[in-house]
Amino acid sequence: MSSDAQIGKFYKEQSIFLTGGTGFLGKILIEKLLRQCWDLKKIYVLVRPKKGKSPEKRFEEFFEYPCFDLIKCKNLSEKVFLISGDCQKPHLGLGVQDVKLLKKETTCVIHAAANVKFDQTLKEASHNVRATRDVLELAKEMQNLKVFVYVSTAFSNCVHSHIEERFYTPPMKSESFLGLVDDVDDNTLQAITSKLLGEYPNTYIYTKCITEDLVRSSLQVPKVIVRPAIVTSTIEEPVLGWVDNLNGVIGILLLAGLGILQSMHAKKNSPALLVPVDYVANCTLAAAWKVHRSGTTTIYNYTGHNKNIITWGRFIEIVKPIGWEVPPEKIVWYLCFKLRENRLWHKICVFFLHTVVAYFVDFVLICVGRATIAVKNYRRLHKAMDLISYFAIRRWSFEQDNVLELWDQMRNEDKKMFNFNMEDTDWVKYNRDSILGLRMYLLKETLDTIPKGKKKLKILCVVHYAVVALFWYSLYKFLMFVASSLSERAKSLDYLEGRD
Ligand SMILES: NC(=O)c1ccc[n+]([C@@H]2O[C@H](COP(=O)([O-])OP(=O)(O)OC[C@H]3O[C@@H](n4cnc5c(N)ncnc54)[C@H](OP(=O)(O)O)[C@@H]3O)[C@@H](O)[C@H]2O)c1
C-alpha cells in the first residue's frame, strides 16, 4: 500500500461486523475489503438460513460467486468468519459465544441488511427497524467500536422534494412503531397500513425513514448514514457489469431486453438516479474512514453527481439500441419497450401488450396440458412496476455537499482505490457494460450467443408485425361490420318511417 493511501491504513487491524454481506452490495463490500484492505483483522458476516440451506452451507458456497474471482487465490478463511443469525429473530438470533466475540472484537459495524421488497406488509417491513435496534443494542456493548455505518436509501425522505444531508423527522418514533406492530393484530395492521403510510410510497421506505431516526438517537460513537439511490451493476471492479439481483431497474432492463416488459409509466425528464454498486461500496468505506477521523456523525446522499444526471428518457435512448445489438438467445418477444408518460395510455398498452398476451400464453399452456404461469406472473410484474413508477414520475433534488467534501479530502491514491466520483461517468459505456453483465451473470449467456439472439429477434420482429397487422386488420373488419350493420339498420328505419 502506498504511503499516500489513508483509507487502507484505517482498515488495517479492523474487525468488521457486516450485516447484509450476502446481498448485492454486501458481496461487493466484502470483495473490496479483501482485495484492497487485506491487512484488516477480520470480517464477521451475519448469515441466515435460506431456501433450505443452513448458514454454514451458504457460507461454504459464498465465495463461488464470480465477483470473488480475483480474490479466490487468497486464504479467505483467515479473514472472513461466519456469524449465524437472522434479523427477524430476537437479538438477531445470535448464539451466546458469537455475541461475546462480537462485543470483544468488533471495531466497525456496517449494517446493510434489509428486506428491500417494496410490497412487503408493514409487519414484515418492521424487521428493518427491529433488526437495526438489535444491531445498535449489540453495538453499544462493543468495547472497541470506532464507527457505525448504516446503509439507508436516498428515498428514505422522499416525501420532501429537496433532500438535504441531514436527519428528518420520521413519521413515527421507532419505539411507538414497534409497539404498534406488536400490539395490533395482522388484519387490523393491514387495514390501517395505507393510513399510516400517508405520503410514504411503500412500507420499505417508511421503515427506512424510521430507522434513520433510530440510528440518530442511539449510540455515542460516530455514525455514517449512506443513502444510495438506485443501485445498479458494477462500473469498474471487480469485473465490469457484475450484478446478482433483479431488484428495480436491473429487473426492468432484463425483462425489457427479453421482450417480456413493453411499457413503463415514467416521465422522460425525471432523473434516473442510478449508482453503480462498486461506487456505493467505495463511498461507504471511504465515509467510515472520514467519520472516524472527524468524529462527527455524517449523512451521505450518494445519488451520482448532480452535474452528470441521466434522465429516464436518455437512459432508454441509450439502452434501446444496445438491446438490439446484443439480444440474448433467451429473448421471447420483439423489443418494443417504451416509456409512457400518460398513465391511462400506459395502462391501455399494458392491457394489449401484456395482459392479452398473457391470457393467450396461458390458453396455449392449458391446451398442451401444462400449468399456467403468464397471467399470474404479469399480475405480479404490474404490481411491482406500479411501485417502481412512483420513483420514475417524480423529481427530487439531492444535496451532495458531504459526498463532495469526502471526495475532496481523499488523497490521490485513495481516489484511485476507492473511486466513487460520477462527474465524468460515461453513461453509454456504463449501460453497455451493464447489459453485457446482465446477459452474462443473470442469463448465463456468453457473447457467442449474440448471433443466435439476433436471428431470433429478426424472426420475432416478423411475427410481431404480423400479429400487429392481423390485429389492425381484424379491428378494421370489425368496425366495418359494425358500421354496415348500423347503416343497414338506419336504412330499415328510413324505409319503415317512409312507409308510415
Ligand atoms: N439495491 C438498491 O437499489 C438499494 C438502494 C438504496 C439502498 N439500498 C440498501 O442497501 C442495502 C443492501 O441492499 P442490497 O441491494 O444489497 O439488497 P439485497 O441484495 O436484497 O441484500 C439484502 C441483504 O440483507 C440480508 N437480509 C435480509 N433480511 C435478513 C434477515 N432476516 N436476516 C439476515 N439478513 C437479512 C440479505 O440476506 P439473504 O442473503 O439471506 O437474503 C442480504 O444479505 C439495504 O439496506 C438496502 O436498503 C439498496
The ligand as an SDF file (V2000), in Angstrom:
LIG
                    3D

 48 52  0  0  0  0  0  0  0  0999 V2000
  -30.4860   -2.1510   -4.2070 N   0  0  0  0  0  0  0  0  0  0  0  0
  -30.8020   -0.8860   -4.1860 C   0  0  0  0  0  0  0  0  0  0  0  0
  -31.1860   -0.3000   -5.2160 O   0  0  0  0  0  0  0  0  0  0  0  0
  -30.6700   -0.0930   -2.9060 C   0  0  0  0  0  0  0  0  0  0  0  0
  -30.8970    1.2890   -2.9640 C   0  0  0  0  0  0  0  0  0  0  0  0
  -30.7650    2.0370   -1.8110 C   0  0  0  0  0  0  0  0  0  0  0  0
  -30.4430    1.4330   -0.6300 C   0  0  0  0  0  0  0  0  0  0  0  0
  -30.2370    0.0940   -0.5820 N   0  0  0  0  0  0  0  0  0  0  0  0
  -29.9050   -0.5060    0.7130 C   0  0  0  0  0  0  0  0  0  0  0  0
  -28.7050   -1.2220    0.5780 O   0  0  0  0  0  0  0  0  0  0  0  0
  -28.7110   -2.3190    1.4820 C   0  0  0  0  0  0  0  0  0  0  0  0
  -28.3080   -3.5730    0.7410 C   0  0  0  0  0  0  0  0  0  0  0  0
  -29.2570   -3.7880   -0.2760 O   0  0  0  0  0  0  0  0  0  0  0  0
  -28.9760   -4.7900   -1.4900 P   0  0  0  0  0  0  0  0  0  0  0  0
  -29.2630   -4.0620   -2.7370 O   0  0  0  0  0  0  0  0  0  0  0  0
  -27.6700   -5.4330   -1.3060 O   0  0  0  0  0  0  0  0  0  0  0  0
  -30.1710   -5.8020   -1.2580 O   0  0  0  0  0  0  0  0  0  0  0  0
  -30.1470   -7.4090   -1.2620 P   0  0  0  0  0  0  0  0  0  0  0  0
  -29.2950   -7.9200   -2.3420 O   0  0  0  0  0  0  0  0  0  0  0  0
  -31.5740   -7.8250   -1.2170 O   0  0  0  0  0  0  0  0  0  0  0  0
  -29.4550   -7.7680    0.1210 O   0  0  0  0  0  0  0  0  0  0  0  0
  -30.1180   -7.6530    1.3320 C   0  0  0  0  0  0  0  0  0  0  0  0
  -29.2460   -8.2520    2.3800 C   0  0  0  0  0  0  0  0  0  0  0  0
  -29.9350   -8.2040    3.6360 O   0  0  0  0  0  0  0  0  0  0  0  0
  -29.9530   -9.5310    4.1650 C   0  0  0  0  0  0  0  0  0  0  0  0
  -31.1440   -9.7910    4.9610 N   0  0  0  0  0  0  0  0  0  0  0  0
  -32.4420   -9.5240    4.6460 C   0  0  0  0  0  0  0  0  0  0  0  0
  -33.2310   -9.9990    5.6040 N   0  0  0  0  0  0  0  0  0  0  0  0
  -32.4250  -10.6130    6.5240 C   0  0  0  0  0  0  0  0  0  0  0  0
  -32.6530  -11.3070    7.7180 C   0  0  0  0  0  0  0  0  0  0  0  0
  -33.8900  -11.5000    8.1830 N   0  0  0  0  0  0  0  0  0  0  0  0
  -31.5970  -11.7800    8.4090 N   0  0  0  0  0  0  0  0  0  0  0  0
  -30.3350  -11.6090    7.9390 C   0  0  0  0  0  0  0  0  0  0  0  0
  -30.0480  -10.9710    6.8060 N   0  0  0  0  0  0  0  0  0  0  0  0
  -31.0920  -10.4750    6.1010 C   0  0  0  0  0  0  0  0  0  0  0  0
  -29.9760  -10.4280    2.9560 C   0  0  0  0  0  0  0  0  0  0  0  0
  -29.5980  -11.7340    3.3470 O   0  0  0  0  0  0  0  0  0  0  0  0
  -30.0140  -13.0220    2.4740 P   0  0  0  0  0  0  0  0  0  0  0  0
  -28.9020  -13.2220    1.5040 O   0  0  0  0  0  0  0  0  0  0  0  0
  -30.0970  -14.0800    3.4920 O   0  0  0  0  0  0  0  0  0  0  0  0
  -31.3220  -12.7200    1.8290 O   0  0  0  0  0  0  0  0  0  0  0  0
  -28.9290   -9.7330    2.1060 C   0  0  0  0  0  0  0  0  0  0  0  0
  -27.6510  -10.0330    2.5740 O   0  0  0  0  0  0  0  0  0  0  0  0
  -30.0860   -2.3830    2.0930 C   0  0  0  0  0  0  0  0  0  0  0  0
  -30.0440   -1.8350    3.3800 O   0  0  0  0  0  0  0  0  0  0  0  0
  -30.9260   -1.5160    1.1870 C   0  0  0  0  0  0  0  0  0  0  0  0
  -31.9730   -0.9010    1.8900 O   0  0  0  0  0  0  0  0  0  0  0  0
  -30.3370   -0.6870   -1.7010 C   0  0  0  0  0  0  0  0  0  0  0  0
  1  2  1  0
  2  3  2  0
  2  4  1  0
  4  5  1  0
  4 48  2  0
  5  6  2  0
  6  7  1  0
  7  8  2  0
  8  9  1  0
  8 48  1  0
  9 10  1  0
  9 46  1  0
 10 11  1  0
 11 12  1  0
 11 44  1  0
 12 13  1  0
 13 14  1  0
 14 15  2  0
 14 16  1  0
 14 17  1  0
 17 18  1  0
 18 19  2  0
 18 20  1  0
 18 21  1  0
 21 22  1  0
 22 23  1  0
 23 24  1  0
 23 42  1  0
 24 25  1  0
 25 26  1  0
 25 36  1  0
 26 27  1  0
 26 35  1  0
 27 28  2  0
 28 29  1  0
 29 30  1  0
 29 35  2  0
 30 31  1  0
 30 32  2  0
 32 33  1  0
 33 34  2  0
 34 35  1  0
 36 37  1  0
 36 42  1  0
 37 38  1  0
 38 39  2  0
 38 40  1  0
 38 41  1  0
 42 43  1  0
 44 45  1  0
 44 46  1  0
 46 47  1  0
M  CHG  2   8   1  16  -1
M  END
$$$$
